């Protein structure tokens, strides 16, 4: 069941100011992958760059770090719940003059009961050993002039190092939230032309679910960013022809951060 509600209310007697709001629940479509115990087949090795050229060649595989698929087992949580999103929106719109209006609004999207495949042989509470990692800088090599500062992280307990991957598809205890503010001016179609220009600002607080590209990592649970967008579009009609133009301008702002993979002699 996915209930959805909405209303529109005239705030003034002249019919030029209207308040709109809605709330809705949207279930995710899990597809066949959520119930498929086979998944993808991959292996992850430590890399021994023996010739120092920073390019992988066959034979440079080190110890096995993790694997999935193939002969490894993947189990599904019998109590797993489907992922869903809650959307809430509210808008205020006012007609300034005939065929010209301005509106502003807010939209919140929250995603819950997130689904991920985790390795139960590497639970979060097994990452307890403090470790300091040197930022290798843009060139990716430690010990060079562009090295950054030190990064504090948590390493895996030695008892869990080298254990086979035991994959488990289940819900993870996190939520993702996205808040968007928007203001726009609209010229409705009259005397053969229409146009809209607006600005939106989105704050994303996404929960980083484990995946093959983002392993089960206790050092980073969130991926936050801010996205600002300005867009203008218009339409002009002439006999037997309609011309449209769209001029989007995107500006992306994120908190300073780095994402990478680092190893110590005892690190998985």
Backbone as CSV, one residue per row, in Angstrom:
resi,resn,N_x,N_y,N_z,CA_x,CA_y,CA_z,C_x,C_y,C_z
1,UNK,0.843,-1.186,0.000,0.000,0.000,0.000,0.880,1.239,0.000
2,UNK,0.579,2.184,-0.884,1.377,3.411,-0.994,0.431,4.605,-1.040
3,UNK,-0.006,5.102,0.119,-0.951,6.222,0.123,-0.308,7.520,-0.354
4,UNK,-1.098,8.363,-0.999,-0.648,9.673,-1.482,-1.788,10.672,-1.339
5,UNK,-1.446,11.852,-0.841,-2.451,12.874,-0.606,-1.956,14.211,-1.155
6,UNK,-2.894,15.061,-1.516,-2.536,16.389,-1.987,-3.728,17.323,-1.912
7,UNK,-3.461,18.624,-1.852,-4.550,19.593,-1.852,-4.082,20.894,-2.487
8,UNK,-5.056,21.669,-2.943,-4.835,23.001,-3.487,-5.815,23.947,-2.809
9,UNK,-5.297,25.091,-2.327,-6.145,26.007,-1.563,-5.921,27.440,-2.039
10,UNK,-7.032,28.115,-2.372,-6.961,29.515,-2.774,-6.848,30.392,-1.528
11,UNK,-5.792,31.195,-1.451,-5.558,32.013,-0.266,-6.224,33.382,-0.345
12,UNK,-6.506,33.856,-1.541,-7.101,35.183,-1.698,-8.377,35.099,-2.524
13,UNK,-9.245,36.081,-2.311,-10.520,36.063,-3.007,-10.427,36.362,-4.488
14,UNK,-9.288,36.917,-4.946,-9.164,37.230,-6.375,-8.708,36.029,-7.204
15,UNK,-8.456,34.910,-6.535,-8.063,33.701,-7.260,-6.660,33.748,-7.843
16,UNK,-5.805,34.640,-7.338,-4.463,34.788,-7.903,-3.357,34.203,-7.032
17,UNK,-3.692,33.779,-5.812,-2.692,33.197,-4.921,-3.172,31.826,-4.480
18,UNK,-2.342,30.819,-4.689,-2.752,29.451,-4.396,-1.642,28.731,-3.631
19,UNK,-2.049,27.917,-2.683,-1.139,27.069,-1.913,-1.373,25.626,-2.325
20,UNK,-0.287,24.909,-2.650,-0.381,23.512,-3.055,0.549,22.687,-2.161
21,UNK,0.097,21.507,-1.778,0.923,20.622,-0.962,0.556,19.177,-1.244
22,UNK,1.516,18.284,-1.074,1.249,16.865,-1.266,2.211,16.028,-0.450
23,UNK,1.794,14.819,-0.166,2.581,13.820,0.570,2.348,12.481,-0.103
24,UNK,3.413,11.700,-0.272,3.251,10.410,-0.919,4.317,9.411,-0.515
25,UNK,3.938,8.163,-0.519,4.865,7.061,-0.245,5.059,6.278,-1.530
26,UNK,6.308,5.973,-1.867,6.634,5.314,-3.132,7.532,4.109,-2.839
27,UNK,7.021,2.925,-3.114,7.809,1.713,-2.915,8.818,1.547,-4.048
28,UNK,9.991,1.046,-3.699,11.027,0.793,-4.692,10.719,-0.501,-5.442
29,UNK,11.143,-0.556,-6.708,11.004,-1.782,-7.489,12.297,-2.575,-7.340
30,UNK,12.298,-3.649,-6.539,13.560,-4.357,-6.273,14.110,-5.108,-7.468
31,UNK,13.265,-5.442,-8.449,13.741,-6.208,-9.591,14.093,-7.627,-9.194
32,UNK,14.718,-8.351,-10.109,15.073,-9.751,-9.834,16.369,-9.868,-9.054
33,UNK,17.217,-8.821,-9.079,18.517,-8.910,-8.424,18.422,-9.050,-6.924
34,UNK,17.371,-8.451,-6.309,17.254,-8.482,-4.848,17.036,-9.898,-4.329
35,UNK,16.438,-10.774,-5.146,16.185,-12.133,-4.704,17.094,-13.153,-5.338
36,UNK,18.123,-12.712,-6.074,19.027,-13.618,-6.776,20.257,-13.889,-5.913
37,UNK,20.440,-15.109,-5.403,21.589,-15.392,-4.537,22.915,-15.478,-5.284
38,UNK,22.881,-15.480,-6.614,24.130,-15.598,-7.367,24.860,-14.269,-7.448
39,UNK,24.133,-13.176,-7.755,24.765,-11.866,-7.839,25.858,-11.829,-8.888
40,UNK,26.790,-10.902,-8.727,27.915,-10.815,-9.652,29.105,-11.595,-9.099
41,UNK,30.003,-11.974,-9.976,31.161,-12.773,-9.585,32.399,-11.913,-9.754
42,UNK,33.094,-11.693,-8.668,34.308,-10.887,-8.732,35.259,-11.270,-7.608
43,UNK,36.537,-10.956,-7.834,37.563,-11.135,-6.811,38.390,-9.857,-6.712
44,UNK,38.796,-9.523,-5.506,39.581,-8.320,-5.265,40.893,-8.714,-4.604
45,UNK,42.006,-8.309,-5.232,43.334,-8.640,-4.739,44.083,-7.378,-4.342
46,UNK,45.024,-7.556,-3.423,46.007,-6.489,-3.206,46.866,-6.401,-4.463
47,UNK,47.372,-5.222,-4.756,48.119,-4.998,-5.992,49.604,-4.852,-5.682
48,UNK,50.405,-5.691,-6.306,51.861,-5.585,-6.198,52.388,-4.968,-7.488
49,UNK,52.610,-3.674,-7.472,53.100,-2.976,-8.663,54.616,-3.170,-8.743
50,UNK,55.017,-4.375,-9.175,56.426,-4.762,-9.094,57.353,-3.892,-9.928
51,UNK,56.871,-3.377,-11.083,57.749,-2.542,-11.918,57.542,-1.053,-11.690
52,UNK,56.607,-0.695,-10.783,56.440,0.699,-10.408,55.905,1.612,-11.485
53,UNK,55.195,1.049,-12.504,54.704,1.901,-13.588,53.278,2.391,-13.353
54,UNK,52.688,2.018,-12.187,51.331,2.429,-11.831,50.281,1.908,-12.804
55,UNK,50.622,0.860,-13.575,49.689,0.213,-14.487,49.622,-1.268,-14.146
56,UNK,48.416,-1.795,-14.043,48.292,-3.200,-13.687,48.612,-4.089,-14.882
57,UNK,49.407,-5.148,-14.622,49.668,-6.185,-15.610,49.371,-7.549,-14.982
58,UNK,48.968,-8.531,-15.807,48.731,-9.880,-15.270,49.941,-10.379,-14.491
59,UNK,49.688,-11.002,-13.357,50.756,-11.511,-12.513,51.069,-10.603,-11.346
60,UNK,50.480,-9.405,-11.313,50.735,-8.478,-10.204,49.688,-8.595,-9.096
61,UNK,48.840,-9.643,-9.169,47.860,-9.847,-8.116,48.570,-10.300,-6.840
62,UNK,48.215,-9.655,-5.734,48.730,-10.062,-4.434,47.732,-10.979,-3.744
63,UNK,47.704,-10.901,-2.429,46.793,-11.757,-1.668,45.345,-11.400,-1.969
64,UNK,44.471,-12.373,-1.819,43.052,-12.186,-2.047,42.460,-11.362,-0.913
65,UNK,41.830,-10.248,-1.259,41.210,-9.385,-0.257,39.750,-9.759,-0.039
66,UNK,39.006,-9.942,-1.126,37.602,-10.321,-1.009,37.148,-10.945,-2.314
67,UNK,36.046,-11.651,-2.253,35.475,-12.245,-3.455,33.973,-12.352,-3.274
68,UNK,33.255,-12.377,-4.378,31.817,-12.564,-4.337,31.388,-13.310,-5.579
69,UNK,30.293,-14.043,-5.473,29.836,-14.855,-6.584,30.618,-16.146,-6.673
70,UNK,30.451,-16.856,-7.749,31.165,-18.112,-7.922,30.766,-19.127,-6.867
71,UNK,31.760,-19.675,-6.161,31.471,-20.693,-5.158,31.102,-20.085,-3.820
72,UNK,31.253,-18.764,-3.674,30.906,-18.126,-2.413,29.390,-18.080,-2.251
73,UNK,28.944,-18.042,-1.029,27.519,-18.082,-0.759,26.956,-16.679,-0.574
74,UNK,25.732,-16.488,-1.035,24.994,-15.256,-0.818,23.655,-15.632,-0.216
75,UNK,23.344,-15.098,0.959,22.085,-15.406,1.629,21.197,-14.174,1.649
76,UNK,19.894,-14.397,1.628,18.917,-13.323,1.701,18.271,-13.304,3.081
77,UNK,18.142,-12.119,3.641,17.499,-11.955,4.936,16.005,-12.278,4.793
78,UNK,15.504,-13.281,5.512,14.079,-13.612,5.389,13.164,-12.504,5.908
79,UNK,13.715,-11.592,6.713,12.931,-10.485,7.255,13.186,-9.174,6.511
80,UNK,13.833,-9.265,5.357,14.143,-8.055,4.588,12.877,-7.345,4.147
81,UNK,12.889,-6.008,4.247,11.752,-5.186,3.845,12.120,-4.383,2.610
82,UNK,11.121,-4.093,1.814,11.356,-3.357,0.575,11.705,-1.905,0.877
83,UNK,12.598,-1.367,0.095,12.998,0.034,0.223,11.864,0.942,-0.249
84,UNK,11.741,2.114,0.390,10.682,3.045,-0.020,11.150,4.481,0.155
85,UNK,10.398,5.396,-0.451,10.697,6.822,-0.342,9.433,7.560,0.082
86,UNK,9.621,8.594,0.905,8.543,9.496,1.301,8.829,10.856,0.672
87,UNK,7.899,11.366,-0.110,8.027,12.678,-0.744,7.029,13.645,-0.115
88,UNK,7.515,14.808,0.290,6.669,15.869,0.829,6.995,17.146,0.065
89,UNK,5.974,17.859,-0.393,6.204,19.080,-1.165,5.151,20.122,-0.820
90,UNK,5.556,21.390,-0.850,4.634,22.503,-0.632,5.044,23.647,-1.552
91,UNK,4.042,24.301,-2.169,4.300,25.363,-3.137,3.346,26.530,-2.905
92,UNK,3.855,27.729,-3.089,3.043,28.944,-3.049,3.203,29.652,-4.390
93,UNK,2.066,29.925,-5.063,2.114,30.512,-6.402,1.230,31.764,-6.451
94,UNK,1.742,32.808,-7.118,1.017,34.074,-7.217,1.095,34.613,-8.633
95,UNK,-0.078,34.975,-9.179,-0.108,35.614,-10.490,0.183,37.101,-10.305
96,UNK,1.251,37.584,-10.946,1.638,38.987,-10.818,0.811,39.873,-11.733
97,UNK,0.792,39.511,-12.998,-0.058,40.175,-13.998,-0.612,39.062,-14.877
98,UNK,-1.428,39.404,-15.816,-2.027,38.390,-16.678,-0.940,37.537,-17.343
99,UNK,-1.050,36.216,-17.177,-0.159,35.229,-17.810,1.264,35.238,-17.266
100,UNK,1.528,35.916,-16.150,2.866,35.924,-15.552,2.728,35.624,-14.062
101,UNK,3.415,34.576,-13.592,3.311,34.176,-12.189,4.682,33.843,-11.623
102,UNK,4.768,33.866,-10.300,5.972,33.489,-9.583,5.580,32.433,-8.553
103,UNK,6.445,31.477,-8.353,6.150,30.450,-7.367,7.416,30.057,-6.634
104,UNK,7.244,29.609,-5.402,8.345,29.099,-4.603,7.891,27.850,-3.878
105,UNK,8.822,26.942,-3.650,8.412,25.704,-3.010,9.555,24.932,-2.401
106,UNK,9.179,23.902,-1.662,10.134,23.042,-0.966,9.727,21.596,-1.183
107,UNK,10.720,20.730,-1.452,10.479,19.297,-1.631,11.471,18.529,-0.764
108,UNK,10.972,17.619,0.018,11.838,16.717,0.791,11.582,15.283,0.351
109,UNK,12.661,14.570,0.101,12.584,13.142,-0.257,13.430,12.366,0.751
110,UNK,12.816,11.402,1.395,13.511,10.569,2.378,13.396,9.116,1.958
111,UNK,14.530,8.428,1.905,14.558,7.018,1.527,14.915,6.185,2.748
112,UNK,14.147,5.130,2.972,14.308,4.317,4.181,14.293,2.840,3.818
113,UNK,14.668,2.005,4.827,14.774,0.559,4.637,15.701,0.235,3.473
114,UNK,16.841,0.935,3.411,17.791,0.745,2.322,18.312,-0.686,2.310
115,UNK,18.514,-1.204,1.107,18.949,-2.587,0.929,20.388,-2.616,0.446
116,UNK,21.179,-3.514,1.016,22.578,-3.657,0.613,23.029,-5.093,0.825
117,UNK,24.107,-5.450,0.150,24.752,-6.748,0.353,25.981,-6.534,1.224
118,UNK,26.003,-7.129,2.385,27.116,-6.947,3.324,27.864,-8.262,3.508
119,UNK,29.102,-8.149,3.939,29.925,-9.309,4.249,29.872,-9.522,5.753
120,UNK,29.173,-10.560,6.202,29.000,-10.779,7.634,30.294,-11.207,8.314
121,UNK,31.314,-11.571,7.537,32.622,-11.861,8.128,33.439,-10.600,8.347
122,UNK,32.897,-9.467,7.936,33.547,-8.172,8.184,32.513,-7.176,8.711
123,UNK,31.933,-7.416,9.880,30.926,-6.497,10.422,31.561,-5.184,10.863
124,UNK,30.724,-4.171,11.008,31.230,-2.867,11.436,32.010,-2.955,12.744
125,UNK,31.503,-3.742,13.697,32.150,-3.774,15.011,33.475,-4.533,15.002
126,UNK,33.875,-5.084,13.832,35.184,-5.721,13.733,36.271,-4.728,13.338
127,UNK,35.888,-3.517,12.961,36.853,-2.471,12.627,37.096,-1.630,13.876
128,UNK,38.107,-2.015,14.657,38.360,-1.363,15.947,39.797,-0.884,16.116
129,UNK,40.672,-1.208,15.183,42.091,-0.901,15.355,42.403,0.458,14.731
130,UNK,42.787,1.460,15.537,43.111,2.783,14.976,44.342,2.690,14.071
131,UNK,44.285,3.355,12.948,45.404,3.371,12.009,45.486,4.749,11.377
132,UNK,46.695,5.191,11.099,46.923,6.483,10.460,47.443,6.247,9.047
133,UNK,46.811,6.878,8.079,47.147,6.699,6.670,47.606,8.032,6.100
134,UNK,48.662,8.014,5.340,49.170,9.227,4.697,48.457,9.451,3.375
135,UNK,47.924,10.651,3.202,47.287,11.023,1.940,48.362,11.080,0.853
136,UNK,48.282,10.222,-0.199,49.334,10.203,-1.221,49.299,11.385,-2.172
137,UNK,48.252,12.222,-2.101,48.185,13.379,-2.986,47.718,13.016,-4.380
138,UNK,47.696,13.990,-5.293,47.179,13.770,-6.650,47.891,12.673,-7.435
139,UNK,49.191,12.447,-7.181,49.893,11.454,-7.995,49.658,10.025,-7.516
140,UNK,49.009,9.852,-6.356,48.693,8.524,-5.869,49.871,7.773,-5.280
141,UNK,51.013,8.414,-5.131,52.206,7.745,-4.604,52.632,8.402,-3.300
142,UNK,52.864,7.595,-2.281,53.330,8.135,-1.012,54.823,8.412,-1.063
143,UNK,55.247,9.405,-0.277,56.660,9.738,-0.229,57.099,10.723,-1.282
144,UNK,56.119,11.383,-1.938,56.459,12.384,-2.948,56.068,13.769,-2.444
145,UNK,56.423,14.790,-3.216,56.262,16.168,-2.755,54.816,16.590,-2.573
146,UNK,53.882,15.942,-3.263,52.495,16.391,-3.180,51.679,15.648,-2.127
147,UNK,52.335,14.884,-1.241,51.618,14.168,-0.187,50.826,15.142,0.678
148,UNK,49.656,14.694,1.098,48.823,15.493,1.981,49.086,15.153,3.436
149,UNK,48.101,15.427,4.284,48.244,15.153,5.709,47.923,13.712,6.046
150,UNK,47.786,13.465,7.335,47.467,12.132,7.829,45.965,11.988,8.018
151,UNK,45.463,10.790,7.761,44.042,10.490,7.886,43.866,9.397,8.931
152,UNK,43.035,9.671,9.940,42.756,8.672,10.968,41.640,7.753,10.491
153,UNK,41.834,6.456,10.640,40.840,5.484,10.187,40.814,4.308,11.160
154,UNK,39.957,3.328,10.866,39.856,2.121,11.681,40.174,0.909,10.821
155,UNK,41.043,0.053,11.337,41.457,-1.138,10.613,40.675,-2.354,11.112
156,UNK,40.695,-3.415,10.314,39.986,-4.644,10.622,40.777,-5.474,11.627
157,UNK,40.069,-6.090,12.559,40.707,-6.969,13.524,41.386,-8.128,12.799
158,UNK,42.531,-8.538,13.320,43.305,-9.594,12.660,42.526,-10.904,12.560
159,UNK,41.615,-11.158,13.490,40.849,-12.405,13.460,39.928,-12.483,12.258
160,UNK,39.610,-11.328,11.661,38.701,-11.316,10.504,39.441,-11.233,9.180
161,UNK,40.752,-11.050,9.220,41.530,-10.932,7.989,41.652,-12.307,7.326
162,UNK,41.368,-12.369,6.038,41.522,-13.614,5.291,40.318,-14.527,5.331
163,UNK,39.269,-14.164,6.056,38.079,-15.002,6.083,37.368,-14.940,4.729
164,UNK,36.721,-16.007,4.321,35.995,-15.975,3.044,34.830,-14.997,3.108
165,UNK,34.467,-14.466,1.970,33.335,-13.551,1.907,32.035,-14.315,2.159
166,UNK,31.234,-13.787,3.076,29.940,-14.371,3.387,28.905,-13.275,3.189
167,UNK,28.326,-13.248,2.005,27.448,-12.144,1.628,26.035,-12.353,2.163
168,UNK,25.439,-11.241,2.585,24.104,-11.274,3.172,23.340,-10.062,2.678
169,UNK,22.214,-10.293,1.985,21.386,-9.212,1.466,20.354,-8.852,2.522
170,UNK,20.401,-7.594,3.004,19.528,-7.205,4.103,19.325,-5.694,4.096
171,UNK,18.521,-5.213,5.016,18.356,-3.778,5.201,19.486,-3.240,6.065
172,UNK,19.966,-2.055,5.758,21.007,-1.414,6.555,20.385,-0.273,7.354
173,UNK,20.912,0.019,8.549,20.277,0.989,9.453,20.618,2.433,9.107
174,UNK,20.227,2.873,7.946,20.514,4.246,7.550,19.396,4.795,6.680
175,UNK,19.335,6.111,6.548,18.361,6.765,5.678,19.072,7.784,4.807
176,UNK,18.471,8.117,3.684,18.974,9.165,2.798,17.924,10.264,2.714
177,UNK,18.371,11.530,2.790,17.454,12.665,2.736,17.931,13.660,1.688
178,UNK,16.974,14.228,0.959,17.264,15.212,-0.074,16.266,16.365,0.075
179,UNK,16.770,17.565,0.314,15.932,18.751,0.470,16.186,19.719,-0.680
180,UNK,15.122,20.140,-1.340,15.238,21.051,-2.485,14.343,22.263,-2.283
181,UNK,14.931,23.455,-2.461,14.195,24.722,-2.500,14.216,25.234,-3.938
182,UNK,13.078,25.771,-4.376,13.018,26.267,-5.753,12.173,27.531,-5.823
183,UNK,12.595,28.456,-6.670,11.801,29.632,-6.991,11.823,29.801,-8.502
184,UNK,10.665,30.131,-9.093,10.584,30.207,-10.552,9.572,31.271,-10.963
185,UNK,9.815,31.856,-12.126,8.898,32.804,-12.752,8.458,32.202,-14.079
186,UNK,7.147,32.183,-14.319,6.603,31.548,-15.517,5.752,32.530,-16.309
187,UNK,6.033,32.635,-17.583,5.205,33.389,-18.536,4.427,32.352,-19.351
188,UNK,3.125,32.278,-19.120,2.314,31.293,-19.818,2.185,31.649,-21.300
189,UNK,1.805,30.638,-22.075,1.680,30.840,-23.510,0.626,31.912,-23.826
190,UNK,1.065,32.990,-24.423,0.178,34.058,-24.915,0.960,34.819,-25.974
191,UNK,0.263,35.421,-26.903,0.873,36.084,-28.066,2.021,35.256,-28.626
192,UNK,1.785,33.932,-28.652,2.661,32.958,-29.325,3.984,32.647,-28.611
193,UNK,4.163,33.046,-27.356,5.408,32.662,-26.694,5.179,32.425,-25.202
194,UNK,6.051,31.588,-24.645,6.038,31.281,-23.214,7.480,31.106,-22.758
195,UNK,7.704,31.254,-21.447,9.062,31.117,-20.913,8.992,30.833,-19.427
196,UNK,10.032,30.176,-18.929,10.179,29.891,-17.501,11.648,30.048,-17.121
197,UNK,11.899,30.692,-15.998,13.252,30.769,-15.469,13.182,30.503,-13.975
198,UNK,14.142,29.776,-13.468,14.083,29.405,-12.062,15.429,29.018,-11.503
199,UNK,15.451,28.893,-10.189,16.665,28.499,-9.475,16.281,27.491,-8.403
200,UNK,17.074,26.431,-8.284,16.827,25.418,-7.256,18.115,25.120,-6.495
201,UNK,17.950,24.718,-5.262,19.082,24.421,-4.381,18.772,23.133,-3.633
202,UNK,19.601,22.118,-3.824,19.373,20.810,-3.223,20.501,20.451,-2.266
203,UNK,20.130,20.006,-1.076,21.084,19.472,-0.110,20.852,17.971,0.000
204,UNK,21.887,17.196,-0.271,21.785,15.739,-0.263,22.557,15.185,0.927
205,UNK,21.886,14.368,1.718,22.534,13.654,2.819,22.268,12.169,2.598
206,UNK,23.063,11.590,1.722,22.829,10.214,1.280,23.610,9.233,2.142
207,UNK,22.953,8.160,2.528,23.620,7.078,3.248,24.363,6.218,2.239
208,UNK,25.630,6.015,2.459,26.455,5.259,1.513,26.321,3.773,1.802
209,UNK,25.502,3.099,0.991,25.292,1.668,1.200,26.488,0.890,0.670
210,UNK,26.828,-0.243,1.294,27.947,-1.054,0.797,27.677,-1.566,-0.608
211,UNK,28.719,-1.650,-1.422,28.617,-2.204,-2.767,30.000,-2.678,-3.171
212,UNK,30.107,-3.216,-4.375,31.417,-3.678,-4.846,32.385,-2.532,-5.021
213,UNK,31.851,-1.318,-5.322,32.730,-0.163,-5.491,32.908,0.628,-4.210
214,UNK,32.024,0.435,-3.236,32.119,1.104,-1.944,31.918,0.043,-0.868
215,UNK,33.001,-0.664,-0.455,32.868,-1.801,0.447,32.266,-1.411,1.795
216,UNK,31.958,-2.439,2.580,31.404,-2.234,3.920,32.443,-1.515,4.750
217,UNK,32.282,-0.230,4.917,33.351,0.630,5.422,32.861,1.435,6.621
218,UNK,33.374,1.188,7.830,32.927,1.928,9.003,33.474,3.347,9.056
219,UNK,34.423,3.680,8.179,35.040,5.005,8.218,34.223,6.063,7.492
220,UNK,33.214,5.654,6.718,32.439,6.621,5.943,31.039,6.083,5.705
221,UNK,30.048,6.649,6.416,28.664,6.202,6.271,27.850,7.138,5.396
222,UNK,28.307,8.381,5.204,27.506,9.394,4.542,28.235,9.972,3.340
223,UNK,27.448,10.408,2.370,27.987,11.099,1.197,27.145,12.359,1.009
224,UNK,27.626,13.477,1.563,26.865,14.721,1.549,27.340,15.622,0.417
225,UNK,26.399,16.312,-0.207,26.755,17.297,-1.231,25.633,18.311,-1.368
226,UNK,25.970,19.422,-2.026,25.004,20.476,-2.315,25.005,20.711,-3.819
227,UNK,23.820,20.799,-4.399,23.686,21.002,-5.838,22.805,22.213,-6.092
228,UNK,23.323,23.182,-6.827,22.545,24.364,-7.202,22.356,24.362,-8.714
229,UNK,21.162,24.745,-9.165,20.851,24.700,-10.590,20.018,25.908,-10.980
230,UNK,20.396,26.557,-12.075,19.605,27.639,-12.649,19.242,27.254,-14.070
231,UNK,17.975,27.431,-14.437,17.537,26.974,-15.750,16.531,27.950,-16.341
232,UNK,16.630,28.154,-17.653,15.703,29.003,-18.393,15.289,28.278,-19.668
233,UNK,13.991,28.271,-19.964,13.538,27.688,-21.215,12.376,28.516,-21.760
234,UNK,12.166,28.418,-23.040,11.111,29.191,-23.676,10.634,28.547,-24.960
235,UNK,9.448,28.971,-25.398,8.841,28.450,-26.624,8.229,29.604,-27.418
236,UNK,8.438,29.567,-28.728,7.844,30.580,-29.601,7.150,29.882,-30.770
237,UNK,5.906,30.233,-30.984,5.133,29.611,-32.052,4.977,30.582,-33.226
238,UNK,5.250,30.042,-34.402,4.959,30.751,-35.635,4.120,29.811,-36.482
239,UNK,3.434,30.292,-37.476,2.569,29.405,-38.260,3.291,28.139,-38.726
240,UNK,2.715,26.989,-38.383,3.214,25.659,-38.797,4.553,25.291,-38.172
241,UNK,5.002,26.037,-37.133,6.307,25.738,-36.548,6.327,26.194,-35.089
242,UNK,6.972,25.388,-34.254,7.143,25.742,-32.845,8.622,25.619,-32.492
243,UNK,9.206,26.683,-31.986,10.619,26.709,-31.625,10.765,26.703,-30.111
244,UNK,11.658,25.860,-29.611,11.890,25.770,-28.170,13.371,25.883,-27.888
245,UNK,13.690,26.459,-26.729,15.078,26.592,-26.304,15.158,26.304,-24.818
246,UNK,16.251,25.669,-24.429,16.490,25.344,-23.025,17.926,25.695,-22.692
247,UNK,18.112,26.514,-21.674,19.453,26.976,-21.306,19.741,26.646,-19.849
248,UNK,20.100,25.385,-19.549,20.386,25.032,-18.156,21.795,25.461,-17.757
249,UNK,21.947,25.795,-16.517,23.270,26.096,-15.973,23.367,25.412,-14.617
250,UNK,24.291,24.472,-14.505,24.439,23.716,-13.267,25.662,24.201,-12.508
251,UNK,25.493,24.330,-11.210,26.625,24.655,-10.344,26.636,23.644,-9.205
252,UNK,27.736,22.988,-9.046,27.829,21.891,-8.079,28.784,22.278,-6.965
253,UNK,28.296,22.175,-5.734,29.121,22.500,-4.581,29.123,21.295,-3.641
254,UNK,30.291,20.892,-3.211,30.395,19.795,-2.254,31.373,20.173,-1.162
255,UNK,31.156,19.658,0.058,32.167,19.871,1.091,33.486,19.241,0.669
256,UNK,34.634,19.833,0.991,35.917,19.241,0.609,36.045,17.830,1.162
257,UNK,36.343,16.880,0.292,36.488,15.501,0.743,37.304,14.745,-0.291
258,UNK,37.847,13.609,0.144,38.575,12.729,-0.750,38.095,11.315,-0.513
259,UNK,38.046,10.535,-1.579,37.670,9.142,-1.487,38.786,8.323,-2.101
260,UNK,39.184,7.274,-1.417,40.273,6.475,-1.955,40.392,5.152,-1.216
261,UNK,41.395,4.401,-1.585,41.663,3.118,-0.969,43.107,3.092,-0.525
262,UNK,43.345,2.711,0.716,44.718,2.678,1.225,44.945,1.359,1.951
263,UNK,46.176,0.905,1.941,46.521,-0.342,2.612,47.735,-0.147,3.498
264,UNK,47.723,-0.829,4.642,48.898,-0.959,5.484,49.304,-2.431,5.421
265,UNK,50.476,-2.816,5.900,50.887,-4.221,5.799,49.892,-5.203,6.379
266,UNK,49.095,-4.776,7.385,48.152,-5.685,8.011,46.713,-5.361,7.687
267,UNK,46.525,-4.486,6.712,45.162,-4.009,6.448,44.493,-4.830,5.376
268,UNK,43.217,-5.117,5.573,42.475,-5.855,4.558,42.067,-4.928,3.437
